[in-house]
């Protein structure tokens, strides 16, 4: 077909737009930092709050110290009650890191006191290096291998406002799950049965760490790989519930379920990071009231639309993209670091072989949008001044930019999918042409 091209054989590859745009923003950031220094850093990071460094790491180590009564722990006041919500496999990892960090059972405590424990920052650094190494391995395993290109993709992602200014800043386990998930998704299509089985275990581990990667079970259902789907469910349940033997047993399971059901959510206003937050904010701007039930209904409708688009799509990249939309925008109280999951379809696009190429214009558009997303958007300072702050703590100038770009990217992907023929119609057309 004329609108499909040999990307690697083209005189100019439209995917180059990603590298140019992403690198430009990052380079300009470092140059402008010579003028604004810490001001520009504070502007770039999540919540404009340097004090949130490591906030998704050390508190979990403290929680995991007392394994048996972990899920009975509650901290905070009536408005900000915090309850352990992660499955026990995640806290098993944090408990291991706690044992590596704490000296003779010393309590980790809250920030910044935790940083003063001898070796605490060293262990944390090793944890971050491991997460970064896992991501590089995942990038290298995806698509066609090219060491120089793999290093370029890895470097630009790591220096972007999403990774450096959120995921690695807070030490969030999303960075770990991203690498595991990307590797598992690559192994699932291997010709080797052993590698496919390893992929199932990695995907199950992602489910047992974060729960919402369970949406990738739809891939096996769509492809009618029912036996593998059943094993994925079995492995996920094993990794989800067996670790409770070390974290309170049956009473731990009951407390964990209660925590999930009774989670006290902070205000959704000014939270573009997830659908309920988007609808709550829009409703208040338009009507002055709360979204309430309408927000929940619209969230369900949009998510079902993404499921349908993923189901109908013949493109692996778009199928992956819509499933990731579910992961990123359905859970409440998400933050900027969840946008890192869109690196999966990005890497698939950048490392696709010639036979996987899409239309030249489509490839250029997607590459440009991904470049605008995975960068440091210093050009946005021409729209919103450096010193501008907002009432909602999680709403920053960079947040507004990143999510506007993400919404445009989502709309572009949806339009491309809706314009593409469905498999049945395409096959029927082909048969008619042959006849």
Sine and cosine of phi, psi and omega as CSV:
sin_phi,cos_phi,sin_psi,cos_psi,sin_omega,cos_omega
0.00,0.00,0.58,-0.82,-0.09,-1.00
-0.93,0.37,-0.51,0.86,-0.06,-1.00
-0.99,0.13,0.00,1.00,0.14,-0.99
-0.96,-0.29,0.64,-0.77,-0.14,-0.99
-0.71,-0.70,0.32,-0.95,0.09,-1.00
-1.00,0.09,1.00,-0.06,-0.11,-0.99
-0.84,0.54,-0.69,0.72,-0.06,-1.00
-0.96,0.29,-0.32,0.95,0.01,-1.00
-0.99,-0.13,0.00,1.00,-0.02,-1.00
-0.96,0.28,0.44,-0.90,0.09,-1.00
-0.91,0.42,-0.63,0.78,0.05,-1.00
-0.73,-0.69,0.84,-0.55,-0.04,-1.00
-1.00,0.07,0.88,-0.48,-0.02,-1.00
-0.88,0.47,-0.31,0.95,0.04,-1.00
-0.93,0.37,-0.24,0.97,0.07,-1.00
-0.87,0.49,-0.41,0.91,0.02,-1.00
-0.85,0.53,-0.59,0.80,0.03,-1.00
-0.87,0.50,-0.77,0.64,-0.06,-1.00
-0.90,0.44,-0.67,0.74,-0.04,-1.00
-0.91,0.42,-0.75,0.67,-0.07,-1.00
-0.94,0.35,-0.72,0.70,-0.01,-1.00
-0.88,0.47,-0.74,0.67,-0.02,-1.00
-0.91,0.42,-0.59,0.81,0.00,-1.00
-0.87,0.49,-0.74,0.67,0.00,-1.00
-0.88,0.47,-0.68,0.73,-0.02,-1.00
-0.92,0.39,-0.68,0.73,0.01,-1.00
-0.90,0.44,-0.71,0.71,0.02,-1.00
-0.88,0.48,-0.59,0.81,0.02,-1.00
-0.87,0.50,-0.73,0.68,-0.02,-1.00
-0.92,0.38,-0.58,0.81,0.04,-1.00
-0.92,0.39,-0.70,0.72,0.00,-1.00
-0.94,0.34,-0.39,0.92,0.05,-1.00
-0.91,0.42,-0.39,0.92,0.09,-1.00
-0.90,0.43,-0.41,0.91,0.01,-1.00
-1.00,-0.08,-0.71,0.70,-0.12,-0.99
-0.96,-0.26,-0.28,0.96,0.10,-1.00
0.79,0.61,-0.82,-0.57,-0.07,-1.00
-0.88,0.47,-0.45,0.89,0.05,-1.00
-0.87,0.49,-0.69,0.73,-0.02,-1.00
-0.94,0.33,-0.58,0.81,0.05,-1.00
-0.90,0.44,-0.72,0.69,0.02,-1.00
-0.88,0.48,-0.63,0.77,0.04,-1.00
-0.89,0.46,-0.59,0.81,-0.11,-0.99
-0.98,0.21,-0.56,0.83,-0.20,-0.98
-0.99,0.12,0.27,-0.96,0.01,-1.00
-0.84,0.55,0.75,-0.67,0.06,-1.00
0.90,0.43,0.11,0.99,-0.06,-1.00
0.79,0.61,0.58,0.82,-0.14,-0.99
-0.75,-0.66,1.00,-0.08,0.03,-1.00
-0.85,0.53,-0.40,0.92,-0.05,-1.00
-0.94,0.33,-0.18,0.98,0.02,-1.00
-0.99,0.11,0.10,1.00,0.02,-1.00
-0.79,0.61,0.71,-0.71,0.10,-1.00
0.90,0.43,0.26,0.96,-0.12,-0.99
-0.92,0.39,-0.36,0.93,0.02,-1.00
-0.98,-0.19,0.34,0.94,0.00,-1.00
-0.82,-0.58,-0.92,0.40,-0.11,-0.99
-0.89,0.46,-0.65,0.76,0.04,-1.00
-0.87,0.50,-0.56,0.83,0.02,-1.00
-0.95,0.33,-0.54,0.84,0.10,-1.00
-0.89,0.45,-0.67,0.74,0.02,-1.00
-0.89,0.45,-0.68,0.74,0.03,-1.00
-0.87,0.50,-0.66,0.75,-0.14,-0.99
-0.98,0.22,-0.12,0.99,-0.04,-1.00
-0.87,0.50,-0.70,0.72,0.02,-1.00
-0.99,-0.17,1.00,-0.01,-0.13,-0.99
-0.89,0.45,-0.71,0.70,-0.20,-0.98
-0.93,0.38,-0.52,0.85,0.00,-1.00
-0.92,-0.40,0.39,0.92,-0.05,-1.00
-0.79,0.62,-0.78,0.63,-0.14,-0.99
-0.98,0.21,-0.04,1.00,0.11,-0.99
-1.00,-0.07,-0.07,1.00,0.00,-1.00
-0.96,0.29,0.68,-0.73,0.14,-0.99
-0.62,-0.78,0.70,-0.72,0.03,-1.00
-0.76,-0.65,0.26,-0.97,0.03,-1.00
0.99,-0.13,-0.12,-0.99,0.02,-1.00
-0.96,-0.29,-0.17,-0.98,-0.07,-1.00
-0.90,0.44,-0.49,0.87,-0.04,-1.00
-1.00,0.05,-0.40,0.92,-0.09,-1.00
-0.78,-0.63,0.66,0.75,-0.02,-1.00
-0.88,0.48,0.78,-0.63,0.04,-1.00
-0.93,-0.37,0.77,-0.64,0.05,-1.00
-0.78,-0.62,0.64,-0.77,0.05,-1.00
-0.86,0.51,0.84,-0.54,-0.09,-1.00
-0.89,-0.45,-0.28,0.96,-0.02,-1.00
-0.93,0.36,0.48,-0.88,0.15,-0.99
-0.90,0.43,0.31,-0.95,-0.11,-0.99
-0.91,0.41,-0.41,0.91,0.03,-1.00
-0.88,0.48,-0.63,0.78,0.03,-1.00
-0.91,0.43,-0.70,0.72,0.00,-1.00
-0.95,0.32,-0.40,0.92,0.13,-0.99
-0.89,0.45,-0.67,0.75,0.07,-1.00
-0.89,0.45,-0.72,0.70,-0.01,-1.00
-0.91,0.41,-0.55,0.84,0.02,-1.00
-0.92,0.39,-0.63,0.78,0.06,-1.00
-0.88,0.47,-0.71,0.71,0.03,-1.00
-0.90,0.43,-0.58,0.82,0.07,-1.00
-0.89,0.46,-0.69,0.72,-0.01,-1.00
-0.92,0.40,-0.53,0.85,0.06,-1.00
-0.95,0.30,-0.44,0.90,-0.11,-0.99
-1.00,-0.07,-0.79,0.61,-0.13,-0.99
-0.95,0.32,0.53,-0.85,0.01,-1.00
-0.96,-0.28,0.89,-0.46,0.01,-1.00
0.79,0.61,0.74,0.67,0.09,-1.00
0.95,0.31,0.31,0.95,0.00,-1.00
-0.87,0.49,0.67,-0.74,0.02,-1.00
-0.96,0.28,0.73,-0.68,-0.06,-1.00
-0.90,0.43,-0.74,0.67,0.01,-1.00
0.99,0.17,-0.07,-1.00,-0.07,-1.00
-1.00,-0.01,0.27,-0.96,0.11,-0.99
-0.93,0.37,0.48,-0.88,-0.09,1.00
-1.00,0.02,0.11,0.99,-0.04,-1.00
-0.85,0.53,-0.57,0.82,-0.04,-1.00
-0.87,0.49,-0.55,0.84,-0.03,-1.00
-0.92,0.39,-0.32,0.95,-0.06,-1.00
-0.99,0.11,-0.21,0.98,0.03,-1.00
-0.92,0.40,0.78,-0.63,-0.01,-1.00
-0.82,0.57,0.81,-0.59,0.03,-1.00
1.00,0.02,-0.16,0.99,-0.08,-1.00
-0.87,0.49,-0.76,0.65,-0.02,-1.00
-0.95,0.32,-0.48,0.88,0.05,-1.00
-0.92,0.40,-0.71,0.70,0.03,-1.00
-0.90,0.44,-0.67,0.74,0.03,-1.00
-0.88,0.48,-0.65,0.76,0.02,-1.00
-0.89,0.46,-0.66,0.75,0.04,-1.00
-0.89,0.46,-0.65,0.76,0.03,-1.00
-0.87,0.49,-0.70,0.71,0.00,-1.00
-0.92,0.39,-0.65,0.76,0.03,-1.00
-0.88,0.47,-0.66,0.75,0.03,-1.00
-0.88,0.48,-0.70,0.72,0.02,-1.00
-0.88,0.48,-0.68,0.73,0.00,-1.00
-0.91,0.41,-0.68,0.73,0.02,-1.00
-0.88,0.47,-0.66,0.76,0.02,-1.00
-0.88,0.48,-0.65,0.76,0.03,-1.00
-0.90,0.44,-0.67,0.74,0.01,-1.00
-0.89,0.45,-0.69,0.72,0.03,-1.00
-0.86,0.51,-0.66,0.75,0.01,-1.00
-0.89,0.45,-0.67,0.74,0.03,-1.00
-0.89,0.46,-0.69,0.72,-0.02,-1.00
-0.91,0.42,-0.55,0.84,-0.02,-1.00
-0.97,0.26,-0.34,0.94,-0.10,-1.00
-0.99,0.12,0.75,-0.66,0.11,-0.99
0.87,0.49,-0.49,-0.87,-0.03,-1.00
-0.98,0.21,0.75,-0.66,-0.07,-1.00
-0.99,0.14,0.70,-0.71,0.08,-1.00
-0.43,-0.90,0.95,-0.30,-0.18,-0.98
-0.86,0.52,-0.69,0.72,-0.01,-1.00
-0.89,0.45,-0.69,0.72,0.01,-1.00
-0.92,0.39,-0.63,0.77,0.01,-1.00
-0.88,0.47,-0.68,0.73,0.02,-1.00
-0.91,0.42,-0.61,0.79,0.01,-1.00
-0.91,0.41,-0.71,0.70,0.02,-1.00
-0.88,0.48,-0.74,0.67,-0.02,-1.00
-0.86,0.51,-0.72,0.69,-0.05,-1.00
-0.90,0.44,-0.71,0.71,-0.02,-1.00
-0.91,0.41,-0.63,0.78,0.05,-1.00
-0.90,0.44,-0.73,0.68,-0.07,-1.00
-0.89,0.45,-0.52,0.85,-0.04,-1.00
-1.00,-0.03,-0.01,1.00,-0.04,-1.00
-0.97,0.26,0.28,-0.96,0.00,-1.00
-0.91,0.41,-0.38,0.93,0.00,-1.00
-0.97,0.22,-0.69,0.72,-0.03,-1.00
-1.00,0.10,-0.87,0.50,-0.06,-1.00
-0.94,0.35,-0.55,0.84,-0.08,-1.00
-1.00,-0.09,0.08,1.00,-0.02,-1.00
-0.50,-0.87,-0.95,0.32,-0.11,-0.99
-0.85,0.52,-0.78,0.62,-0.01,-1.00
-0.99,0.15,-0.42,0.91,0.08,-1.00
-0.88,0.47,-0.72,0.69,-0.05,-1.00
-1.00,0.04,-0.24,0.97,-0.06,-1.00
0.95,0.30,0.51,0.86,-0.06,-1.00
-0.95,0.31,0.61,-0.79,-0.05,-1.00
-0.94,0.33,-0.11,0.99,0.12,-0.99
-0.83,0.56,-0.57,0.82,0.00,-1.00
-0.90,0.45,-0.60,0.80,0.05,-1.00
-0.94,0.34,-0.73,0.68,-0.04,-1.00
-0.90,0.44,-0.59,0.81,0.02,-1.00
-0.84,0.54,-0.75,0.66,0.01,-1.00
-0.90,0.45,-0.71,0.70,0.02,-1.00
-0.88,0.47,-0.67,0.74,-0.04,-1.00
-0.91,0.41,-0.69,0.72,-0.02,-1.00
-0.90,0.43,-0.65,0.76,0.04,-1.00
-0.92,0.40,-0.70,0.71,0.01,-1.00
-0.87,0.50,-0.63,0.78,0.00,-1.00
-0.93,0.36,-0.51,0.86,0.07,-1.00
-0.96,0.29,-0.66,0.75,-0.03,-1.00
-0.93,0.37,-0.45,0.89,-0.07,-1.00
-0.90,0.44,-0.38,0.93,-0.01,-1.00
-0.96,-0.27,0.25,0.97,-0.01,-1.00
-0.95,0.32,0.46,-0.89,0.07,-1.00
-0.96,0.27,-0.30,0.95,-0.01,-1.00
-1.00,0.05,0.78,-0.62,0.03,-1.00
-0.89,0.46,-0.61,0.79,0.01,-1.00
-0.91,0.42,-0.64,0.76,0.03,-1.00
-0.93,0.37,-0.61,0.79,0.06,-1.00
-0.89,0.45,-0.62,0.79,0.01,-1.00
-0.92,0.38,-0.64,0.77,0.07,-1.00
-0.88,0.47,-0.61,0.79,0.06,-1.00
-0.89,0.46,-0.63,0.78,0.05,-1.00
-0.88,0.47,-0.68,0.73,0.00,-1.00
-0.92,0.40,-0.61,0.79,0.03,-1.00
-0.92,0.39,-0.67,0.74,0.05,-1.00
-0.90,0.44,-0.63,0.78,0.05,-1.00
-0.90,0.44,-0.63,0.78,0.04,-1.00
-0.89,0.45,-0.62,0.78,0.05,-1.00
-0.89,0.45,-0.65,0.76,0.06,-1.00
-0.89,0.46,-0.69,0.73,-0.04,-1.00
-0.95,0.31,-0.29,0.96,0.05,-1.00
-1.00,-0.01,-0.64,0.77,-0.14,-0.99
-0.78,-0.62,-0.15,0.99,0.00,-1.00
0.95,0.30,-0.83,0.57,-0.16,-0.99
-0.92,0.38,-0.30,0.95,0.14,-0.99
-0.89,0.46,-0.08,1.00,0.07,-1.00
-0.86,0.52,-0.33,0.94,0.00,-1.00
-0.88,0.48,-0.38,0.93,-0.03,-1.00
-0.97,0.26,-0.11,0.99,0.18,-0.98
-0.88,0.47,-0.42,0.91,0.04,-1.00
-0.89,0.46,-0.46,0.89,0.05,-1.00
-0.88,0.47,-0.70,0.71,0.01,-1.00
-0.93,0.37,-0.60,0.80,0.03,-1.00
-0.92,0.39,-0.69,0.73,0.00,-1.00
-0.89,0.46,-0.63,0.78,-0.04,-1.00
-1.00,0.02,0.10,1.00,0.04,-1.00
0.85,0.52,0.58,0.81,0.07,-1.00
-0.99,-0.12,0.92,0.39,-0.19,-0.98
-0.91,0.41,-0.63,0.78,-0.01,-1.00
-0.90,0.43,-0.65,0.76,0.04,-1.00
-0.93,0.38,-0.59,0.81,0.05,-1.00
-0.88,0.47,-0.69,0.73,0.02,-1.00
-0.89,0.45,-0.64,0.77,0.03,-1.00
-0.93,0.37,-0.60,0.80,0.05,-1.00
-0.88,0.48,-0.68,0.73,0.04,-1.00
-0.90,0.44,-0.69,0.72,0.00,-1.00
-0.88,0.47,-0.75,0.66,-0.02,-1.00
-0.89,0.46,-0.62,0.78,0.00,-1.00
-0.90,0.43,-0.68,0.74,0.01,-1.00
-0.91,0.41,-0.63,0.77,0.03,-1.00
-0.89,0.46,-0.75,0.67,-0.03,-1.00
-0.95,0.31,-0.38,0.93,0.00,-1.00
-0.99,0.17,-0.66,0.75,-0.17,-0.99
-0.96,-0.29,-0.49,0.87,0.01,-1.00
-0.86,0.51,-0.66,0.75,0.02,-1.00
-0.87,0.48,-0.27,0.96,0.07,-1.00
-0.88,0.47,-0.33,0.94,0.07,-1.00
-0.86,0.51,-0.44,0.90,0.01,-1.00
-0.97,-0.23,-0.02,1.00,-0.07,-1.00
-0.74,-0.68,0.79,0.61,0.15,-0.99
0.99,-0.15,-0.06,1.00,0.05,-1.00
0.88,0.47,-0.62,-0.78,-0.04,-1.00
-0.89,0.46,-0.66,0.75,0.01,-1.00
-0.90,0.43,-0.52,0.85,0.07,-1.00
-0.92,0.40,-0.65,0.76,0.05,-1.00
-0.88,0.47,-0.73,0.68,-0.01,-1.00
-0.88,0.48,-0.68,0.73,0.00,-1.00
-0.91,0.40,-0.63,0.78,0.01,-1.00
-0.90,0.44,-0.71,0.70,0.03,-1.00
-0.88,0.47,-0.67,0.74,0.04,-1.00
-0.88,0.48,-0.65,0.76,0.02,-1.00
-0.88,0.48,-0.68,0.74,0.01,-1.00
-0.89,0.45,-0.64,0.77,-0.05,-1.00
-0.97,0.24,-0.44,0.90,-0.12,-0.99
-0.93,-0.35,0.30,0.95,-0.02,-1.00
-0.86,0.51,0.76,-0.65,0.05,-1.00
-1.00,-0.04,0.94,-0.34,-0.06,-1.00
-0.99,0.12,0.69,-0.73,0.12,-0.99
-0.95,0.32,0.11,-0.99,-0.05,-1.00
-0.86,0.51,0.67,-0.74,0.03,-1.00
-1.00,0.08,-0.13,0.99,-0.05,-1.00
-0.94,0.35,0.68,-0.73,0.01,-1.00
0.96,0.30,0.40,0.92,-0.05,-1.00
-0.88,-0.48,1.00,0.10,0.02,-1.00
-0.97,0.26,0.00,1.00,-0.12,-0.99
-0.97,0.24,-0.15,0.99,0.03,-1.00
-0.44,-0.90,0.31,-0.95,-0.17,-0.99
-0.88,0.48,-0.71,0.71,-0.01,-1.00
-0.87,0.50,-0.61,0.79,0.05,-1.00
-0.93,0.38,-0.64,0.77,0.03,-1.00
-0.87,0.48,-0.76,0.65,-0.07,-1.00
-0.94,0.35,-0.60,0.80,0.04,-1.00
-0.88,0.47,-0.70,0.72,0.00,-1.00
-0.90,0.43,-0.72,0.69,-0.01,-1.00
-0.90,0.44,-0.66,0.75,0.01,-1.00
-0.88,0.47,-0.66,0.75,-0.02,-1.00
-0.93,0.36,-0.62,0.78,0.02,-1.00
-0.91,0.42,-0.64,0.77,-0.11,-0.99
-1.00,0.09,-0.71,0.71,-0.11,-0.99
-0.94,-0.33,-0.30,0.95,-0.08,-1.00
0.99,0.12,-0.04,1.00,-0.01,-1.00
-0.93,-0.38,-0.13,-0.99,-0.01,-1.00
-1.00,-0.06,0.44,-0.90,0.00,-1.00
-0.95,0.32,-0.62,0.79,0.04,-1.00
0.82,0.57,-0.74,-0.67,-0.04,-1.00
-0.89,0.45,-0.57,0.82,-0.01,-1.00
-0.87,0.49,-0.63,0.77,0.02,-1.00
-0.89,0.46,-0.66,0.75,0.02,-1.00
-0.92,0.39,-0.67,0.74,0.01,-1.00
-0.90,0.43,-0.68,0.73,0.01,-1.00
-0.91,0.42,-0.59,0.81,0.06,-1.00
-0.87,0.49,-0.70,0.71,0.01,-1.00
-0.91,0.42,-0.67,0.74,-0.01,-1.00
-0.88,0.47,-0.73,0.68,-0.02,-1.00
-0.89,0.45,-0.68,0.73,-0.01,-1.00
-0.91,0.42,-0.65,0.76,0.06,-1.00
-0.90,0.44,-0.58,0.82,0.07,-1.00
-0.89,0.45,-0.65,0.76,0.04,-1.00
-0.92,0.38,-0.61,0.80,0.06,-1.00
-0.88,0.48,-0.70,0.71,0.01,-1.00
-0.89,0.47,-0.69,0.72,0.00,-1.00
-0.90,0.43,-0.64,0.76,0.04,-1.00
-0.90,0.43,-0.61,0.79,-0.04,-1.00
-0.94,0.35,-0.63,0.78,-0.07,-1.00
-0.99,0.15,-0.37,0.93,-0.18,-0.98
-0.94,0.35,0.63,-0.78,0.11,-0.99
-1.00,-0.09,-0.17,0.99,-0.04,-1.00
-1.00,-0.02,0.80,-0.60,0.05,-1.00
-0.90,0.44,-0.63,0.78,-0.01,-1.00
-0.90,0.44,-0.72,0.69,-0.03,-1.00
-0.95,0.32,-0.60,0.80,0.08,-1.00
-0.85,0.53,-0.74,0.68,0.02,-1.00
-0.88,0.47,-0.66,0.75,-0.05,-1.00
-0.87,0.49,-0.72,0.69,-0.05,-1.00
-0.94,0.34,-0.56,0.83,0.08,-1.00
-0.92,0.39,-0.60,0.80,0.04,-1.00
-0.93,0.36,-0.55,0.83,0.11,-0.99
-0.83,0.56,-0.65,0.76,0.05,-1.00
-0.89,0.46,-0.70,0.71,-0.01,-1.00
-0.88,0.47,-0.65,0.76,-0.13,-0.99
-0.99,0.16,-0.67,0.74,-0.21,-0.98
-0.97,-0.25,-0.19,0.98,0.04,-1.00
-0.99,0.15,-0.73,0.68,-0.02,-1.00
-0.89,0.46,0.63,-0.78,0.03,-1.00
-0.99,0.14,0.32,-0.95,0.07,-1.00
0.87,0.49,0.56,0.83,0.09,-1.00
-0.98,0.19,0.24,-0.97,0.04,-1.00
-0.73,-0.68,0.00,-1.00,-0.13,-0.99
-0.80,0.60,-0.59,0.81,-0.12,-0.99
-0.87,0.49,-0.36,0.93,0.01,-1.00
-0.92,0.39,-0.35,0.94,0.06,-1.00
-0.90,0.43,-0.24,0.97,0.03,-1.00
-0.89,0.46,-0.43,0.90,-0.02,-1.00
-0.90,0.43,-0.42,0.91,0.04,-1.00
-0.94,0.34,-0.13,0.99,0.11,-0.99
-0.90,0.43,-0.38,0.92,-0.02,-1.00
-0.91,0.42,-0.83,0.56,0.06,-1.00
-0.92,0.39,-0.45,0.89,0.06,-1.00
-0.88,0.47,-0.77,0.64,-0.01,-1.00
-0.88,0.47,-0.61,0.80,0.06,-1.00
-0.88,0.48,-0.65,0.76,0.01,-1.00
-0.92,0.40,-0.73,0.68,-0.08,-1.00
-0.93,0.36,-0.43,0.90,-0.08,-1.00
-0.92,-0.39,0.30,0.95,0.02,-1.00
-0.94,0.34,0.55,-0.83,0.09,-1.00
-0.98,0.22,0.15,-0.99,-0.03,-1.00
-0.84,0.55,-0.62,0.78,-0.04,-1.00
-0.95,0.32,-0.23,0.97,-0.02,-1.00
-0.99,-0.15,0.04,1.00,-0.06,-1.00
-0.91,0.42,0.54,-0.84,0.11,-0.99
-0.97,-0.26,-0.12,-0.99,0.00,-1.00
-0.83,0.56,0.58,-0.81,-0.06,-1.00
-0.86,0.51,-0.68,0.73,0.01,-1.00
-0.91,0.41,-0.68,0.73,0.03,-1.00
-0.88,0.47,-0.70,0.71,0.00,-1.00
-0.88,0.47,-0.68,0.74,0.02,-1.00
-0.90,0.44,-0.67,0.74,0.00,-1.00
-0.89,0.45,-0.75,0.67,-0.01,-1.00
-0.90,0.44,-0.66,0.75,0.00,-1.00
-0.88,0.47,-0.65,0.76,0.01,-1.00
-0.91,0.41,-0.68,0.73,-0.01,-1.00
-0.91,0.41,-0.67,0.75,0.06,-1.00
-0.90,0.44,-0.60,0.80,0.05,-1.00
-0.90,0.44,-0.64,0.77,0.05,-1.00
-0.93,0.38,-0.46,0.89,-0.02,-1.00
-0.99,0.15,-0.77,0.64,-0.07,-1.00
-0.99,-0.11,0.96,0.28,0.02,-1.00
-0.40,-0.91,-0.22,-0.98,0.20,-0.98
-0.88,-0.47,0.95,-0.31,-0.24,-0.97
-0.99,0.16,0.92,0.38,-0.04,-1.00
-0.90,0.43,-0.40,0.92,0.06,-1.00
-0.91,0.42,-0.33,0.95,0.03,-1.00
-0.92,0.38,-0.28,0.96,0.04,-1.00
-0.91,0.41,-0.34,0.94,0.08,-1.00
-0.96,0.28,-0.30,0.96,-0.01,-1.00
-0.98,-0.17,-0.75,0.66,0.00,-1.00
-0.85,-0.53,0.85,-0.52,-0.07,-1.00
-0.87,0.49,0.37,-0.93,-0.06,-1.00
-0.85,0.53,-0.61,0.79,-0.12,-0.99
-1.00,0.05,-0.04,1.00,-0.05,-1.00
-0.92,0.38,0.76,-0.65,0.06,-1.00
-0.77,-0.64,0.35,-0.94,-0.08,-1.00
-0.82,-0.57,0.36,-0.93,-0.06,-1.00
-0.90,0.44,-0.70,0.72,0.01,-1.00
-0.95,0.32,0.82,-0.57,-0.15,-0.99
-0.89,0.45,-0.51,0.86,-0.05,-1.00
-1.00,-0.04,0.01,1.00,-0.01,-1.00
-0.98,-0.19,0.93,-0.37,0.01,-1.00
-0.83,-0.56,0.15,-0.99,0.05,-1.00
-0.85,0.52,-0.71,0.71,-0.02,-1.00
-0.93,0.37,-0.58,0.82,0.06,-1.00
-0.87,0.50,-0.71,0.70,0.01,-1.00
-0.85,0.53,-0.72,0.70,0.01,-1.00
-0.88,0.47,-0.80,0.60,-0.09,-1.00
-0.86,0.50,-0.65,0.76,-0.05,-1.00
-0.98,0.18,-0.46,0.89,0.15,-0.99
-0.89,0.45,-0.71,0.71,0.04,-1.00
-0.89,0.46,-0.67,0.74,0.00,-1.00
-0.89,0.45,-0.67,0.74,0.01,-1.00
-0.90,0.43,-0.64,0.77,0.06,-1.00
-0.90,0.43,-0.66,0.75,0.04,-1.00
-0.88,0.48,-0.69,0.73,0.01,-1.00
-0.89,0.45,-0.72,0.69,0.02,-1.00
-0.88,0.48,-0.64,0.77,0.03,-1.00
-0.89,0.45,-0.70,0.72,0.02,-1.00
-0.90,0.44,-0.67,0.74,0.02,-1.00
-0.90,0.44,-0.67,0.74,0.01,-1.00
-0.90,0.44,-0.67,0.74,0.02,-1.00
-0.89,0.46,-0.66,0.75,-0.01,-1.00
-0.93,0.38,-0.68,0.73,-0.02,-1.00
-0.92,0.38,-0.45,0.89,0.03,-1.00
-0.99,0.14,-0.29,0.96,-0.04,-1.00
-0.99,0.13,0.57,-0.82,0.02,-1.00
-0.95,0.31,0.54,-0.84,0.09,-1.00
-0.97,0.25,0.36,-0.93,-0.11,-0.99
-0.84,0.54,-0.71,0.70,-0.03,-1.00
-0.88,0.48,-0.69,0.72,-0.02,-1.00
-0.92,0.38,-0.63,0.78,0.00,-1.00
-0.90,0.43,-0.68,0.73,0.02,-1.00
-0.90,0.44,-0.65,0.76,0.01,-1.00
-0.89,0.45,-0.66,0.75,0.02,-1.00
-0.90,0.44,-0.64,0.77,0.00,-1.00
-0.91,0.42,-0.68,0.74,0.01,-1.00
-0.90,0.44,-0.64,0.77,0.00,-1.00
-0.90,0.43,-0.64,0.77,-0.01,-1.00
-0.91,0.41,-0.66,0.75,0.03,-1.00
-0.90,0.43,-0.67,0.74,0.01,-1.00
-0.89,0.45,0.00,0.00,0.00,0.00
